[in-house]
Amino acid sequence: MTTNPSGMIRMLITYGLCIIFAVLAGVILTNVGVQPTYGNLFVLGLLAALVLSPIFIKWHYPIMVFGLGCPVTIFFLKGSPPLWQIVVILSLGIAIVERTVQRKQKWLSAPSVSGALVATIAVVLITAKLTGGFGLHTLGNSVGGGKKYVDLMLGIATFFALITRPIPVERRNLYIGLFLLSGLPAFLGDLGPVLPSPLNYINLVIPTTVRPGQEFEIGVTRLGAFGTTAGVVAGFMLARFGMRGIFTGPKVWWRTPVFLSMLALTMLGGFRNVIFNFVLTCLLMFFMEGLHRTKLLPVFVMVGLALSCLIVPFANHLPYTFQRALSFLPLDIDPIVLGVAIQDVARSLAPGSAISSIG
């Protein structure tokens, strides 16, 4: 039996580091269970990142695609950034290193889009310089307002991270599922007030969307996270099966009711833009798939007319969140719901809001 001295040394060093990390993690976990602090959580997250770094280095691209739609936040970092921002930075950094070391690894070419985005970055940097720089209150800066710049820059970085490698055709369904279905846990954000005490730590990973003290009542409370989860399922079905696969074929007996149920549940959040998005998407896919030349066109027209005839007289009897989502239509909406919707629109158009700053 032969021994390899260098291999033995590497193994001993590895075991020694693992023992140190295990002891340190045990001490920190004990402190976190008693009184969690930012320092303990940060060190614990750093240790977990070091342990998982080989997995991320090898599978950084699919992890990045998964993180783009995942509602998780990195709570142990300053400002609790969302997961997609961290995975985009890490994946793009690893891809740049791989491209530098291995010249054969080519990125997808998109010069027209890349040039426009690079010009956008230059405009953002100049604008930030002229208006006081990138100030973030979460990092201790006295000047704020830098979050919009960060989101824009990381949005551009997402494009460059996505074009670092092509997605194989045989894995397209896998990546569609990674991107869309990663948003399924979003509904946990609406369960903050009703989660039992041992499960409250879930809200560190997926922040609650319900204000403290707010009543939790389905149909009255705006459950936007539940609507997001339902929209994720509906969007995945559109991407995976298309309108033709949902409303035609041998599996229509379960696909159609599931899809329509998910569309209805998206209105639990009371957001009008959800209706616009799905209506426009379904119409576009309906015509792009050529279904307007089939018998489905008169069926959809008749069903649409029937639903309209039912909604018009019974609009004020629908759940409050459903009425709020339909408040842009000339229907008999409950005055309380209509007043709240008008206040929200006025608040969004007030000076300093996101919409007013863009307009």
Contacts in CASP RR format, 6 or more apart in sequence:
PFRMAT RR
TARGET T0000
AUTHOR 0000-0000-0000
METHOD contacts of the structure
MODEL  1
MTTNPSGMIRMLITYGLCIIFAVLAGVILTNVGVQPTYGNLFVLGLLAAL
VLSPIFIKWHYPIMVFGLGCPVTIFFLKGSPPLWQIVVILSLGIAIVERT
VQRKQKWLSAPSVSGALVATIAVVLITAKLTGGFGLHTLGNSVGGGKKYV
DLMLGIATFFALITRPIPVERRNLYIGLFLLSGLPAFLGDLGPVLPSPLN
YINLVIPTTVRPGQEFEIGVTRLGAFGTTAGVVAGFMLARFGMRGIFTGP
KVWWRTPVFLSMLALTMLGGFRNVIFNFVLTCLLMFFMEGLHRTKLLPVF
VMVGLALSCLIVPFANHLPYTFQRALSFLPLDIDPIVLGVAIQDVARSLA
PGSAISSIG
21 47 0 8 1.000
21 50 0 8 1.000
21 51 0 8 1.000
24 43 0 8 1.000
24 47 0 8 1.000
25 44 0 8 1.000
25 47 0 8 1.000
28 40 0 8 1.000
28 43 0 8 1.000
28 44 0 8 1.000
28 47 0 8 1.000
29 44 0 8 1.000
31 37 0 8 1.000
31 40 0 8 1.000
32 40 0 8 1.000
32 41 0 8 1.000
32 44 0 8 1.000
38 76 0 8 1.000
38 78 0 8 1.000
39 76 0 8 1.000
41 75 0 8 1.000
41 76 0 8 1.000
42 76 0 8 1.000
42 77 0 8 1.000
44 76 0 8 1.000
45 76 0 8 1.000
49 56 0 8 1.000
56 63 0 8 1.000
56 90 0 8 1.000
56 94 0 8 1.000
57 94 0 8 1.000
60 87 0 8 1.000
60 90 0 8 1.000
60 91 0 8 1.000
60 94 0 8 1.000
60 95 0 8 1.000
61 91 0 8 1.000
61 95 0 8 1.000
61 164 0 8 1.000
61 165 0 8 1.000
62 174 0 8 1.000
62 175 0 8 1.000
62 178 0 8 1.000
63 87 0 8 1.000
63 91 0 8 1.000
64 87 0 8 1.000
64 88 0 8 1.000
64 90 0 8 1.000
64 91 0 8 1.000
64 161 0 8 1.000
64 162 0 8 1.000
65 162 0 8 1.000
65 175 0 8 1.000
65 178 0 8 1.000
65 179 0 8 1.000
66 87 0 8 1.000
66 178 0 8 1.000
66 179 0 8 1.000
66 182 0 8 1.000
67 83 0 8 1.000
67 84 0 8 1.000
67 87 0 8 1.000
67 182 0 8 1.000
68 84 0 8 1.000
68 87 0 8 1.000
68 88 0 8 1.000
68 158 0 8 1.000
68 179 0 8 1.000
68 182 0 8 1.000
69 84 0 8 1.000
69 179 0 8 1.000
69 180 0 8 1.000
69 182 0 8 1.000
69 183 0 8 1.000
70 83 0 8 1.000
70 84 0 8 1.000
70 182 0 8 1.000
70 183 0 8 1.000
70 185 0 8 1.000
71 82 0 8 1.000
71 83 0 8 1.000
71 183 0 8 1.000
71 185 0 8 1.000
71 186 0 8 1.000
71 189 0 8 1.000
71 206 0 8 1.000
71 225 0 8 1.000
71 228 0 8 1.000
72 82 0 8 1.000
72 83 0 8 1.000
72 185 0 8 1.000
72 205 0 8 1.000
72 206 0 8 1.000
73 80 0 8 1.000
73 81 0 8 1.000
73 82 0 8 1.000
73 83 0 8 1.000
73 204 0 8 1.000
73 205 0 8 1.000
73 206 0 8 1.000
73 207 0 8 1.000
74 80 0 8 1.000
74 81 0 8 1.000
74 82 0 8 1.000
74 83 0 8 1.000
74 86 0 8 1.000
75 204 0 8 1.000
75 205 0 8 1.000
77 86 0 8 1.000
78 138 0 8 1.000
78 139 0 8 1.000
79 138 0 8 1.000
80 207 0 8 1.000
84 154 0 8 1.000
84 158 0 8 1.000
85 150 0 8 1.000
85 154 0 8 1.000
88 154 0 8 1.000
88 155 0 8 1.000
88 157 0 8 1.000
88 158 0 8 1.000
88 161 0 8 1.000
89 154 0 8 1.000
89 157 0 8 1.000
91 161 0 8 1.000
91 164 0 8 1.000
92 157 0 8 1.000
92 160 0 8 1.000
92 161 0 8 1.000
92 164 0 8 1.000
95 107 0 8 1.000
95 161 0 8 1.000
95 164 0 8 1.000
95 165 0 8 1.000
98 105 0 8 1.000
99 105 0 8 1.000
99 107 0 8 1.000
99 164 0 8 1.000
105 165 0 8 1.000
107 163 0 8 1.000
107 164 0 8 1.000
107 165 0 8 1.000
108 163 0 8 1.000
108 164 0 8 1.000
108 165 0 8 1.000
108 166 0 8 1.000
110 163 0 8 1.000
113 159 0 8 1.000
114 159 0 8 1.000
114 160 0 8 1.000
117 156 0 8 1.000
117 159 0 8 1.000
117 160 0 8 1.000
120 152 0 8 1.000
120 156 0 8 1.000
121 153 0 8 1.000
121 156 0 8 1.000
124 149 0 8 1.000
124 152 0 8 1.000
124 153 0 8 1.000
128 134 0 8 1.000
128 146 0 8 1.000
128 149 0 8 1.000
132 143 0 8 1.000
133 143 0 8 1.000
133 146 0 8 1.000
133 149 0 8 1.000
134 146 0 8 1.000
134 149 0 8 1.000
134 150 0 8 1.000
135 141 0 8 1.000
135 143 0 8 1.000
135 144 0 8 1.000
135 145 0 8 1.000
135 146 0 8 1.000
136 144 0 8 1.000
136 145 0 8 1.000
136 146 0 8 1.000
136 147 0 8 1.000
136 150 0 8 1.000
137 144 0 8 1.000
167 175 0 8 1.000
173 240 0 8 1.000
176 236 0 8 1.000
176 239 0 8 1.000
176 240 0 8 1.000
177 236 0 8 1.000
177 240 0 8 1.000
180 232 0 8 1.000
180 235 0 8 1.000
180 236 0 8 1.000
180 239 0 8 1.000
181 232 0 8 1.000
181 236 0 8 1.000
183 228 0 8 1.000
183 229 0 8 1.000
183 232 0 8 1.000
184 229 0 8 1.000
184 232 0 8 1.000
184 233 0 8 1.000
185 206 0 8 1.000
185 229 0 8 1.000
186 206 0 8 1.000
186 225 0 8 1.000
186 227 0 8 1.000
186 228 0 8 1.000
186 229 0 8 1.000
186 232 0 8 1.000
187 223 0 8 1.000
187 225 0 8 1.000
187 226 0 8 1.000
187 227 0 8 1.000
187 228 0 8 1.000
187 229 0 8 1.000
188 202 0 8 1.000
188 206 0 8 1.000
188 225 0 8 1.000
189 203 0 8 1.000
189 206 0 8 1.000
189 207 0 8 1.000
189 208 0 8 1.000
189 209 0 8 1.000
189 210 0 8 1.000
189 225 0 8 1.000
190 208 0 8 1.000
190 209 0 8 1.000
190 210 0 8 1.000
190 216 0 8 1.000
190 221 0 8 1.000
190 223 0 8 1.000
190 224 0 8 1.000
190 225 0 8 1.000
190 226 0 8 1.000
191 202 0 8 1.000
191 208 0 8 1.000
192 200 0 8 1.000
192 202 0 8 1.000
192 203 0 8 1.000
192 208 0 8 1.000
192 210 0 8 1.000
193 208 0 8 1.000
193 210 0 8 1.000
193 212 0 8 1.000
193 213 0 8 1.000
193 214 0 8 1.000
193 216 0 8 1.000
194 216 0 8 1.000
195 202 0 8 1.000
195 203 0 8 1.000
209 223 0 8 1.000
209 224 0 8 1.000
209 225 0 8 1.000
210 216 0 8 1.000
210 221 0 8 1.000
214 221 0 8 1.000
215 221 0 8 1.000
218 268 0 8 1.000
218 319 0 8 1.000
219 268 0 8 1.000
219 319 0 8 1.000
219 320 0 8 1.000
219 321 0 8 1.000
219 322 0 8 1.000
220 319 0 8 1.000
220 320 0 8 1.000
220 321 0 8 1.000
221 321 0 8 1.000
222 268 0 8 1.000
222 269 0 8 1.000
222 270 0 8 1.000
222 321 0 8 1.000
222 324 0 8 1.000
223 268 0 8 1.000
223 269 0 8 1.000
223 321 0 8 1.000
224 268 0 8 1.000
224 269 0 8 1.000
224 270 0 8 1.000
224 271 0 8 1.000
226 265 0 8 1.000
226 268 0 8 1.000
226 269 0 8 1.000
227 265 0 8 1.000
227 266 0 8 1.000
227 267 0 8 1.000
227 268 0 8 1.000
227 269 0 8 1.000
227 274 0 8 1.000
230 261 0 8 1.000
230 262 0 8 1.000
230 263 0 8 1.000
230 264 0 8 1.000
230 265 0 8 1.000
230 266 0 8 1.000
230 268 0 8 1.000
231 262 0 8 1.000
231 263 0 8 1.000
231 265 0 8 1.000
231 266 0 8 1.000
231 274 0 8 1.000
231 278 0 8 1.000
233 258 0 8 1.000
233 262 0 8 1.000
234 259 0 8 1.000
234 262 0 8 1.000
234 263 0 8 1.000
234 266 0 8 1.000
234 278 0 8 1.000
235 281 0 8 1.000
237 246 0 8 1.000
237 255 0 8 1.000
237 258 0 8 1.000
237 259 0 8 1.000
237 262 0 8 1.000
238 246 0 8 1.000
238 259 0 8 1.000
238 281 0 8 1.000
238 282 0 8 1.000
238 285 0 8 1.000
241 255 0 8 1.000
242 285 0 8 1.000
242 289 0 8 1.000
243 282 0 8 1.000
243 285 0 8 1.000
243 286 0 8 1.000
243 289 0 8 1.000
243 291 0 8 1.000
244 289 0 8 1.000
244 291 0 8 1.000
245 251 0 8 1.000
245 252 0 8 1.000
245 255 0 8 1.000
246 252 0 8 1.000
246 255 0 8 1.000
246 256 0 8 1.000
246 259 0 8 1.000
247 255 0 8 1.000
247 256 0 8 1.000
247 291 0 8 1.000
247 296 0 8 1.000
248 294 0 8 1.000
248 296 0 8 1.000
263 278 0 8 1.000
266 274 0 8 1.000
266 275 0 8 1.000
266 278 0 8 1.000
267 274 0 8 1.000
267 275 0 8 1.000
267 321 0 8 1.000
267 322 0 8 1.000
267 325 0 8 1.000
267 326 0 8 1.000
268 319 0 8 1.000
268 321 0 8 1.000
269 321 0 8 1.000
269 324 0 8 1.000
269 325 0 8 1.000
270 321 0 8 1.000
270 322 0 8 1.000
270 324 0 8 1.000
270 325 0 8 1.000
271 325 0 8 1.000
272 324 0 8 1.000
272 325 0 8 1.000
272 326 0 8 1.000
272 327 0 8 1.000
272 328 0 8 1.000
274 325 0 8 1.000
275 325 0 8 1.000
275 326 0 8 1.000
286 292 0 8 1.000
286 296 0 8 1.000
286 300 0 8 1.000
291 297 0 8 1.000
311 318 0 8 1.000
311 326 0 8 1.000
311 331 0 8 1.000
312 331 0 8 1.000
312 332 0 8 1.000
313 332 0 8 1.000
315 323 0 8 1.000
315 326 0 8 1.000
315 331 0 8 1.000
315 332 0 8 1.000
315 333 0 8 1.000
316 323 0 8 1.000
316 331 0 8 1.000
316 332 0 8 1.000
316 333 0 8 1.000
316 334 0 8 1.000
318 326 0 8 1.000
320 334 0 8 1.000
320 336 0 8 1.000
320 337 0 8 1.000
323 333 0 8 1.000
323 334 0 8 1.000
323 337 0 8 1.000
323 338 0 8 1.000
324 337 0 8 1.000
324 340 0 8 1.000
324 341 0 8 1.000
326 333 0 8 1.000
327 333 0 8 1.000
327 337 0 8 1.000
327 338 0 8 1.000
327 341 0 8 1.000
333 341 0 8 1.000
347 353 0 8 1.000
348 354 0 8 1.000
348 355 0 8 1.000
348 356 0 8 1.000
349 355 0 8 1.000
349 356 0 8 1.000
350 356 0 8 1.000
END
